[in-house]
Amino acid sequence: MINTPKISVVMPVYNAAPYLKESVESILNQTFSDFEFIIIDDCSTDNSYNLLQTYAKKDLRVKLFRNEKNEGLPKTLNLGVSLSSGEYIARMDADDISLPVRLLKQLAFMEKNPTIAMCGSWYAVCDQNLNKKYFIRTLPCESEVIKIYLHLLYNPFGHNTVMIRKDVFSTLQYADSMRDNAEDYDLWLRMIDAGYELANIPEVFVRYRTSIQSSSQIFQDSIGRTIRDIHKKYLSRLFGQAFNKELLENHEELIYKSKTLYFFLKNIGRYKKHLTLLKQANDKNKVYPPRIFNEVIEQLSIRNKVFNKLKKFLRTMMFAFKCG
């Protein structure tokens, strides 16, 4: 009788040779061992495939495949899942590493919470060599909050941290025609809108490498048009007839450019006014549960209050410097 693994780890690879040893071994050294590791090389032009062959020969859990031509990420991921036999699908990037307890803890969470279709986790953003940790990416954990983030703010998942029930994935799959490397965002959005519950575990399970070649970085930098379309759709639902082009442009500018300190300090008043408009629209139309929506707005407002104090402090220091 063939033993069916509980988890299928799916990792697409394209020209990732410098990072493969760390990423592959971070999965093979997991504390939970009942998994298969499906790796698909998307017709790499470097030494990636040769390196992967050495692991496939040494560890029977590694199942290595190679596309005949470069197919791109969505098709490669869909193929990987179609080749899998596990009850759960865990995503993995070829240039990041998973911490040893990742699979064990995510599986325990999914088994304990059968209504959750997918869970991600927080992750550590590191330098190119994974030596220096810049910061911990904290993300919302509750499904209703995640829904608001997906609709109106930004992608609240590290795609390389997620574990999905295979039956759910097989129903929806990645959209092959998805533009802008936004296949993950699109899938999470379709899942939440279909009524599935999503969650994040508030622990760090992945160390994410920031580099020019990082597949995760490319993903983050190239989905602007898709996010704009998403915001337009859900802001129009939230505001109804009050929705207009100016509101959308303000939302895009304030939500994304406010990630830089200079822009945020310069536009604190506009940011505060926009948050008030969002709250008033939901109070009126009740598109989202008011209590949860207001909690999200309050969290965004706390950031506004902190930076407003910083702005006043900087002004005081500048005045003191001039007077001195």
Secondary structure by P-SEA (a helix, b strand, c coil): cbbbbcbbbbbbbccccccaaaaaaaaaacccccbbbbbbccccccaaaaaaaaaaaccccbbbbbbccccccaaaaaaaaaaccccbbbbbbcccccccaaaaaaaaaaaacccccbbbbbbbbbccccccccccccccccaaaaaaaacccccccccccccccaaaaaaccccccccccaaaaaaaaaaaaabbbbbbcccccbbbbbccccaaaaaaacaaaaaaaaaaaaaaaaacccccaaaaaaaaaaacccccaaaaaacaaaaaaaaaaaaaaaaacccccaaaaaaaaaaaaaaaaaaaaaaaaaaaaaaaaaac
